[in-house]
Amino acid sequence: MHFPKQIEIIEVGPRDGLQNESTFVSTEKKQKLVKLLEKTGVQRIETASFVHPRAVPQMADATEMARFSLEQGLSFLALTPNLKALELAIQNNVPQIAVFVGASETFNQKNIRRTIDESLAECTEMFARAKEERLFIRGYVSMCFSCPYEGAISYDQVKKIVSHFARHGVDEISIGDTNGQANPKIIFERFMKLKENFPQTVFVGHFHDTNGLALANILAAIQAGVERFDASIGGLGGCPFSPGATGNVATEKVVSMLHQMGIETGIDEQCLAQASAYTKTLFE
């Protein structure tokens, strides 16, 4: 088995973790959470989304969160689902942006009300604009294994989007098991194919723990050569457009497993436990 010396964990709790929560978490609480996460040693945190607040009310304070993240000197990501959102991110000096397209046509329509082809066309414009500003670009590919609306997702459906992202020079591509239905076999096989077809591309694993297989899926992805993973403090999260999807894999569980295997993350588990405990107070 393959065990790298180090794995990068990207903390997505303040954005992806909170976006599905119906109870609005105050900006002050979000900022405290980010501060606690910063103390853990995690190098990148997804802190904001410039999605329209009517679509995701939890992210209505994106501007405040971006300014706070800059003041803290963080290397942070913000989700920018369209050109208007990207311009807002640029105005707020966001250093790393993320765009997303679903590998499922139905999911993409429900999520952002566009066909996949329409989304990819807009991404082309967004990538060009982001490169003008020398921004780090992440591409999210959602529903890469199965979909609650369409069932099994083929490799070719995923490859179409990855190919577009890679051709336009994104810096990393996050492959998402958005509804948490994947198993280690398909994870390993799909990442092996992606690594074979796109050897110069940096891939990130993004797993939800709906069926309790997220840690096993991370191990499978590591065996396929993946060395970056998204995780959410306290297992916060889900997807507002994916019925039944539960939280992201918990950061503290991922870090604990990796450390037990002798894989470094640069993250302090005691500080992580404090951040995890704080997540339980967010909705009080």
Contacts in CASP RR format, 6 or more apart in sequence:
PFRMAT RR
TARGET T0000
AUTHOR 0000-0000-0000
METHOD contacts of the structure
MODEL  1
MHFPKQIEIIEVGPRDGLQNESTFVSTEKKQKLVKLLEKTGVQRIETASF
VHPRAVPQMADATEMARFSLEQGLSFLALTPNLKALELAIQNNVPQIAVF
VGASETFNQKNIRRTIDESLAECTEMFARAKEERLFIRGYVSMCFSCPYE
GAISYDQVKKIVSHFARHGVDEISIGDTNGQANPKIIFERFMKLKENFPQ
TVFVGHFHDTNGLALANILAAIQAGVERFDASIGGLGGCPFSPGATGNVA
TEKVVSMLHQMGIETGIDEQCLAQASAYTKTLFE
1 223 0 8 1.000
2 222 0 8 1.000
2 223 0 8 1.000
2 225 0 8 1.000
3 222 0 8 1.000
3 261 0 8 1.000
3 262 0 8 1.000
3 263 0 8 1.000
4 222 0 8 1.000
4 225 0 8 1.000
4 227 0 8 1.000
4 263 0 8 1.000
5 263 0 8 1.000
5 264 0 8 1.000
6 227 0 8 1.000
6 263 0 8 1.000
6 264 0 8 1.000
6 265 0 8 1.000
6 266 0 8 1.000
7 222 0 8 1.000
7 227 0 8 1.000
7 228 0 8 1.000
7 229 0 8 1.000
7 258 0 8 1.000
7 263 0 8 1.000
7 264 0 8 1.000
7 265 0 8 1.000
8 43 0 8 1.000
8 44 0 8 1.000
8 227 0 8 1.000
8 228 0 8 1.000
8 229 0 8 1.000
8 265 0 8 1.000
9 42 0 8 1.000
9 228 0 8 1.000
9 229 0 8 1.000
9 230 0 8 1.000
9 231 0 8 1.000
9 251 0 8 1.000
9 254 0 8 1.000
9 255 0 8 1.000
9 265 0 8 1.000
9 267 0 8 1.000
10 42 0 8 1.000
10 44 0 8 1.000
10 45 0 8 1.000
10 46 0 8 1.000
10 77 0 8 1.000
10 204 0 8 1.000
10 228 0 8 1.000
10 229 0 8 1.000
10 230 0 8 1.000
10 231 0 8 1.000
11 37 0 8 1.000
11 40 0 8 1.000
11 42 0 8 1.000
11 44 0 8 1.000
11 45 0 8 1.000
11 46 0 8 1.000
11 231 0 8 1.000
11 232 0 8 1.000
11 233 0 8 1.000
11 251 0 8 1.000
12 45 0 8 1.000
12 46 0 8 1.000
12 206 0 8 1.000
12 230 0 8 1.000
12 231 0 8 1.000
12 232 0 8 1.000
12 248 0 8 1.000
13 33 0 8 1.000
13 45 0 8 1.000
13 46 0 8 1.000
13 232 0 8 1.000
13 233 0 8 1.000
13 235 0 8 1.000
13 236 0 8 1.000
13 237 0 8 1.000
13 248 0 8 1.000
13 251 0 8 1.000
14 30 0 8 1.000
14 33 0 8 1.000
14 34 0 8 1.000
14 37 0 8 1.000
14 45 0 8 1.000
14 46 0 8 1.000
14 47 0 8 1.000
14 48 0 8 1.000
14 65 0 8 1.000
15 46 0 8 1.000
15 47 0 8 1.000
15 48 0 8 1.000
15 49 0 8 1.000
15 59 0 8 1.000
15 77 0 8 1.000
15 78 0 8 1.000
15 79 0 8 1.000
16 46 0 8 1.000
16 230 0 8 1.000
16 232 0 8 1.000
16 237 0 8 1.000
16 238 0 8 1.000
16 248 0 8 1.000
17 232 0 8 1.000
17 235 0 8 1.000
17 236 0 8 1.000
17 237 0 8 1.000
17 238 0 8 1.000
17 247 0 8 1.000
17 248 0 8 1.000
18 25 0 8 1.000
18 30 0 8 1.000
18 58 0 8 1.000
18 59 0 8 1.000
18 236 0 8 1.000
18 237 0 8 1.000
18 282 0 8 1.000
19 49 0 8 1.000
19 56 0 8 1.000
19 58 0 8 1.000
19 59 0 8 1.000
19 237 0 8 1.000
19 238 0 8 1.000
19 240 0 8 1.000
20 58 0 8 1.000
20 237 0 8 1.000
20 238 0 8 1.000
20 239 0 8 1.000
20 240 0 8 1.000
20 247 0 8 1.000
21 58 0 8 1.000
21 236 0 8 1.000
21 237 0 8 1.000
21 282 0 8 1.000
21 283 0 8 1.000
23 283 0 8 1.000
24 57 0 8 1.000
24 58 0 8 1.000
24 60 0 8 1.000
25 58 0 8 1.000
25 282 0 8 1.000
25 283 0 8 1.000
27 61 0 8 1.000
27 64 0 8 1.000
27 65 0 8 1.000
27 68 0 8 1.000
29 281 0 8 1.000
29 282 0 8 1.000
30 47 0 8 1.000
30 61 0 8 1.000
30 65 0 8 1.000
31 65 0 8 1.000
31 68 0 8 1.000
32 278 0 8 1.000
33 233 0 8 1.000
33 275 0 8 1.000
33 278 0 8 1.000
33 279 0 8 1.000
33 282 0 8 1.000
34 45 0 8 1.000
34 47 0 8 1.000
34 65 0 8 1.000
34 68 0 8 1.000
34 69 0 8 1.000
34 72 0 8 1.000
34 74 0 8 1.000
35 72 0 8 1.000
36 271 0 8 1.000
36 274 0 8 1.000
36 275 0 8 1.000
36 278 0 8 1.000
37 45 0 8 1.000
37 233 0 8 1.000
37 275 0 8 1.000
38 45 0 8 1.000
38 72 0 8 1.000
38 74 0 8 1.000
39 268 0 8 1.000
39 271 0 8 1.000
39 274 0 8 1.000
39 275 0 8 1.000
40 267 0 8 1.000
40 268 0 8 1.000
40 271 0 8 1.000
40 272 0 8 1.000
40 275 0 8 1.000
41 266 0 8 1.000
41 267 0 8 1.000
41 268 0 8 1.000
41 271 0 8 1.000
42 251 0 8 1.000
42 266 0 8 1.000
42 267 0 8 1.000
43 75 0 8 1.000
44 75 0 8 1.000
44 76 0 8 1.000
44 77 0 8 1.000
44 96 0 8 1.000
45 69 0 8 1.000
45 74 0 8 1.000
45 75 0 8 1.000
45 76 0 8 1.000
45 77 0 8 1.000
46 76 0 8 1.000
46 77 0 8 1.000
46 78 0 8 1.000
46 79 0 8 1.000
46 98 0 8 1.000
46 230 0 8 1.000
47 65 0 8 1.000
47 66 0 8 1.000
47 68 0 8 1.000
47 69 0 8 1.000
47 74 0 8 1.000
47 76 0 8 1.000
47 77 0 8 1.000
47 78 0 8 1.000
48 59 0 8 1.000
48 61 0 8 1.000
48 62 0 8 1.000
48 63 0 8 1.000
48 65 0 8 1.000
48 66 0 8 1.000
48 69 0 8 1.000
48 76 0 8 1.000
48 78 0 8 1.000
48 79 0 8 1.000
48 94 0 8 1.000
49 56 0 8 1.000
49 59 0 8 1.000
49 62 0 8 1.000
49 78 0 8 1.000
49 79 0 8 1.000
49 80 0 8 1.000
49 81 0 8 1.000
49 85 0 8 1.000
50 59 0 8 1.000
50 62 0 8 1.000
50 78 0 8 1.000
50 79 0 8 1.000
50 80 0 8 1.000
50 81 0 8 1.000
50 84 0 8 1.000
50 85 0 8 1.000
50 86 0 8 1.000
50 88 0 8 1.000
50 89 0 8 1.000
51 59 0 8 1.000
51 62 0 8 1.000
51 79 0 8 1.000
51 81 0 8 1.000
51 85 0 8 1.000
53 59 0 8 1.000
53 60 0 8 1.000
56 240 0 8 1.000
59 79 0 8 1.000
62 78 0 8 1.000
62 88 0 8 1.000
62 92 0 8 1.000
63 88 0 8 1.000
63 92 0 8 1.000
66 76 0 8 1.000
66 78 0 8 1.000
66 89 0 8 1.000
66 92 0 8 1.000
66 93 0 8 1.000
66 94 0 8 1.000
67 92 0 8 1.000
69 76 0 8 1.000
70 92 0 8 1.000
70 93 0 8 1.000
75 95 0 8 1.000
75 96 0 8 1.000
76 94 0 8 1.000
76 95 0 8 1.000
76 96 0 8 1.000
77 94 0 8 1.000
77 96 0 8 1.000
77 97 0 8 1.000
77 98 0 8 1.000
77 136 0 8 1.000
77 138 0 8 1.000
78 89 0 8 1.000
78 92 0 8 1.000
78 94 0 8 1.000
78 96 0 8 1.000
78 97 0 8 1.000
78 98 0 8 1.000
79 85 0 8 1.000
79 97 0 8 1.000
79 98 0 8 1.000
79 99 0 8 1.000
79 100 0 8 1.000
80 86 0 8 1.000
80 88 0 8 1.000
80 89 0 8 1.000
80 94 0 8 1.000
80 97 0 8 1.000
80 98 0 8 1.000
80 99 0 8 1.000
80 126 0 8 1.000
81 99 0 8 1.000
81 100 0 8 1.000
81 112 0 8 1.000
82 112 0 8 1.000
82 122 0 8 1.000
82 126 0 8 1.000
83 122 0 8 1.000
83 125 0 8 1.000
83 126 0 8 1.000
83 129 0 8 1.000
86 97 0 8 1.000
86 126 0 8 1.000
86 129 0 8 1.000
86 130 0 8 1.000
87 129 0 8 1.000
89 97 0 8 1.000
89 135 0 8 1.000
90 129 0 8 1.000
90 133 0 8 1.000
90 135 0 8 1.000
94 135 0 8 1.000
95 135 0 8 1.000
95 136 0 8 1.000
96 135 0 8 1.000
96 136 0 8 1.000
96 137 0 8 1.000
96 138 0 8 1.000
97 130 0 8 1.000
97 135 0 8 1.000
97 136 0 8 1.000
97 137 0 8 1.000
97 138 0 8 1.000
98 137 0 8 1.000
98 138 0 8 1.000
98 139 0 8 1.000
98 140 0 8 1.000
98 174 0 8 1.000
99 123 0 8 1.000
99 126 0 8 1.000
99 127 0 8 1.000
99 137 0 8 1.000
99 138 0 8 1.000
99 139 0 8 1.000
99 140 0 8 1.000
100 111 0 8 1.000
100 112 0 8 1.000
100 139 0 8 1.000
100 140 0 8 1.000
100 141 0 8 1.000
100 142 0 8 1.000
101 108 0 8 1.000
101 116 0 8 1.000
101 119 0 8 1.000
101 120 0 8 1.000
101 123 0 8 1.000
101 139 0 8 1.000
101 140 0 8 1.000
101 141 0 8 1.000
101 142 0 8 1.000
101 161 0 8 1.000
102 108 0 8 1.000
102 111 0 8 1.000
102 116 0 8 1.000
102 119 0 8 1.000
102 141 0 8 1.000
102 142 0 8 1.000
102 143 0 8 1.000
102 161 0 8 1.000
103 116 0 8 1.000
103 141 0 8 1.000
103 142 0 8 1.000
103 143 0 8 1.000
103 144 0 8 1.000
103 147 0 8 1.000
103 153 0 8 1.000
103 157 0 8 1.000
103 158 0 8 1.000
103 160 0 8 1.000
103 161 0 8 1.000
104 142 0 8 1.000
104 143 0 8 1.000
104 147 0 8 1.000
104 149 0 8 1.000
104 150 0 8 1.000
104 153 0 8 1.000
104 157 0 8 1.000
105 115 0 8 1.000
105 116 0 8 1.000
105 150 0 8 1.000
106 147 0 8 1.000
106 149 0 8 1.000
106 150 0 8 1.000
107 142 0 8 1.000
107 143 0 8 1.000
107 147 0 8 1.000
107 148 0 8 1.000
107 149 0 8 1.000
107 150 0 8 1.000
107 178 0 8 1.000
107 241 0 8 1.000
107 242 0 8 1.000
108 114 0 8 1.000
108 115 0 8 1.000
108 116 0 8 1.000
108 119 0 8 1.000
108 142 0 8 1.000
109 115 0 8 1.000
110 149 0 8 1.000
110 241 0 8 1.000
111 142 0 8 1.000
111 241 0 8 1.000
112 119 0 8 1.000
114 122 0 8 1.000
116 160 0 8 1.000
116 161 0 8 1.000
120 161 0 8 1.000
120 164 0 8 1.000
123 164 0 8 1.000
123 165 0 8 1.000
123 168 0 8 1.000
124 164 0 8 1.000
124 168 0 8 1.000
127 137 0 8 1.000
127 168 0 8 1.000
127 169 0 8 1.000
127 170 0 8 1.000
128 168 0 8 1.000
130 137 0 8 1.000
131 137 0 8 1.000
136 171 0 8 1.000
137 169 0 8 1.000
137 170 0 8 1.000
137 171 0 8 1.000
138 170 0 8 1.000
138 171 0 8 1.000
138 172 0 8 1.000
138 173 0 8 1.000
138 174 0 8 1.000
138 204 0 8 1.000
139 165 0 8 1.000
139 170 0 8 1.000
139 172 0 8 1.000
139 173 0 8 1.000
139 174 0 8 1.000
140 173 0 8 1.000
140 174 0 8 1.000
140 176 0 8 1.000
140 206 0 8 1.000
141 158 0 8 1.000
141 161 0 8 1.000
141 162 0 8 1.000
141 165 0 8 1.000
141 173 0 8 1.000
141 174 0 8 1.000
141 175 0 8 1.000
141 176 0 8 1.000
142 176 0 8 1.000
142 178 0 8 1.000
142 239 0 8 1.000
143 153 0 8 1.000
143 176 0 8 1.000
143 178 0 8 1.000
143 179 0 8 1.000
143 242 0 8 1.000
144 153 0 8 1.000
144 158 0 8 1.000
144 175 0 8 1.000
144 176 0 8 1.000
144 177 0 8 1.000
144 178 0 8 1.000
144 182 0 8 1.000
144 190 0 8 1.000
145 152 0 8 1.000
145 153 0 8 1.000
145 176 0 8 1.000
145 177 0 8 1.000
145 180 0 8 1.000
145 181 0 8 1.000
145 182 0 8 1.000
145 186 0 8 1.000
145 187 0 8 1.000
145 190 0 8 1.000
146 152 0 8 1.000
146 153 0 8 1.000
146 179 0 8 1.000
146 181 0 8 1.000
146 182 0 8 1.000
147 153 0 8 1.000
147 179 0 8 1.000
148 179 0 8 1.000
148 242 0 8 1.000
148 243 0 8 1.000
148 244 0 8 1.000
148 245 0 8 1.000
155 190 0 8 1.000
155 193 0 8 1.000
158 175 0 8 1.000
158 190 0 8 1.000
158 194 0 8 1.000
159 193 0 8 1.000
159 194 0 8 1.000
159 197 0 8 1.000
162 173 0 8 1.000
162 175 0 8 1.000
162 194 0 8 1.000
162 197 0 8 1.000
162 198 0 8 1.000
162 201 0 8 1.000
163 198 0 8 1.000
165 173 0 8 1.000
165 201 0 8 1.000
166 173 0 8 1.000
166 198 0 8 1.000
166 200 0 8 1.000
166 201 0 8 1.000
171 202 0 8 1.000
172 201 0 8 1.000
172 202 0 8 1.000
172 203 0 8 1.000
172 204 0 8 1.000
172 228 0 8 1.000
173 201 0 8 1.000
173 202 0 8 1.000
173 203 0 8 1.000
173 204 0 8 1.000
174 203 0 8 1.000
174 204 0 8 1.000
174 205 0 8 1.000
174 206 0 8 1.000
174 230 0 8 1.000
175 190 0 8 1.000
175 191 0 8 1.000
175 194 0 8 1.000
175 203 0 8 1.000
175 204 0 8 1.000
175 205 0 8 1.000
175 206 0 8 1.000
176 205 0 8 1.000
176 206 0 8 1.000
176 207 0 8 1.000
177 187 0 8 1.000
177 206 0 8 1.000
177 207 0 8 1.000
177 208 0 8 1.000
177 214 0 8 1.000
177 217 0 8 1.000
178 206 0 8 1.000
178 208 0 8 1.000
178 239 0 8 1.000
178 242 0 8 1.000
178 245 0 8 1.000
179 208 0 8 1.000
179 210 0 8 1.000
179 239 0 8 1.000
179 242 0 8 1.000
179 244 0 8 1.000
179 245 0 8 1.000
180 207 0 8 1.000
180 208 0 8 1.000
180 209 0 8 1.000
180 210 0 8 1.000
180 211 0 8 1.000
180 213 0 8 1.000
180 214 0 8 1.000
180 245 0 8 1.000
180 246 0 8 1.000
181 210 0 8 1.000
181 211 0 8 1.000
182 207 0 8 1.000
182 213 0 8 1.000
182 217 0 8 1.000
183 211 0 8 1.000
183 213 0 8 1.000
183 216 0 8 1.000
183 217 0 8 1.000
184 213 0 8 1.000
184 216 0 8 1.000
184 217 0 8 1.000
184 219 0 8 1.000
184 220 0 8 1.000
185 220 0 8 1.000
187 217 0 8 1.000
187 220 0 8 1.000
187 221 0 8 1.000
187 224 0 8 1.000
188 220 0 8 1.000
188 221 0 8 1.000
188 223 0 8 1.000
188 224 0 8 1.000
191 203 0 8 1.000
191 220 0 8 1.000
191 221 0 8 1.000
191 224 0 8 1.000
191 225 0 8 1.000
191 226 0 8 1.000
192 224 0 8 1.000
194 201 0 8 1.000
194 203 0 8 1.000
195 203 0 8 1.000
195 224 0 8 1.000
195 225 0 8 1.000
202 228 0 8 1.000
203 226 0 8 1.000
203 228 0 8 1.000
204 226 0 8 1.000
204 228 0 8 1.000
204 229 0 8 1.000
204 230 0 8 1.000
205 218 0 8 1.000
205 221 0 8 1.000
205 226 0 8 1.000
205 228 0 8 1.000
205 229 0 8 1.000
205 230 0 8 1.000
206 229 0 8 1.000
206 230 0 8 1.000
206 248 0 8 1.000
207 214 0 8 1.000
207 217 0 8 1.000
207 218 0 8 1.000
207 229 0 8 1.000
207 230 0 8 1.000
207 248 0 8 1.000
207 249 0 8 1.000
208 214 0 8 1.000
208 237 0 8 1.000
208 238 0 8 1.000
208 239 0 8 1.000
208 245 0 8 1.000
208 246 0 8 1.000
208 247 0 8 1.000
208 248 0 8 1.000
208 249 0 8 1.000
209 215 0 8 1.000
209 235 0 8 1.000
209 246 0 8 1.000
209 247 0 8 1.000
209 248 0 8 1.000
209 249 0 8 1.000
209 250 0 8 1.000
210 244 0 8 1.000
210 245 0 8 1.000
210 246 0 8 1.000
210 247 0 8 1.000
214 248 0 8 1.000
214 249 0 8 1.000
215 249 0 8 1.000
215 253 0 8 1.000
215 254 0 8 1.000
215 257 0 8 1.000
218 229 0 8 1.000
218 249 0 8 1.000
218 254 0 8 1.000
218 257 0 8 1.000
219 257 0 8 1.000
221 229 0 8 1.000
229 249 0 8 1.000
229 254 0 8 1.000
230 248 0 8 1.000
231 248 0 8 1.000
231 249 0 8 1.000
231 250 0 8 1.000
231 251 0 8 1.000
231 254 0 8 1.000
231 255 0 8 1.000
232 247 0 8 1.000
232 248 0 8 1.000
232 249 0 8 1.000
232 250 0 8 1.000
232 251 0 8 1.000
233 250 0 8 1.000
233 251 0 8 1.000
233 252 0 8 1.000
233 272 0 8 1.000
233 275 0 8 1.000
233 276 0 8 1.000
233 279 0 8 1.000
234 250 0 8 1.000
234 251 0 8 1.000
234 252 0 8 1.000
234 276 0 8 1.000
234 279 0 8 1.000
235 247 0 8 1.000
235 248 0 8 1.000
235 249 0 8 1.000
235 250 0 8 1.000
235 251 0 8 1.000
235 279 0 8 1.000
236 247 0 8 1.000
236 248 0 8 1.000
236 279 0 8 1.000
237 246 0 8 1.000
237 247 0 8 1.000
237 248 0 8 1.000
238 245 0 8 1.000
238 246 0 8 1.000
238 247 0 8 1.000
238 248 0 8 1.000
239 245 0 8 1.000
250 276 0 8 1.000
251 267 0 8 1.000
251 272 0 8 1.000
251 276 0 8 1.000
252 269 0 8 1.000
252 272 0 8 1.000
252 273 0 8 1.000
252 276 0 8 1.000
255 265 0 8 1.000
255 267 0 8 1.000
255 269 0 8 1.000
255 272 0 8 1.000
256 269 0 8 1.000
258 264 0 8 1.000
258 265 0 8 1.000
259 265 0 8 1.000
259 269 0 8 1.000
END
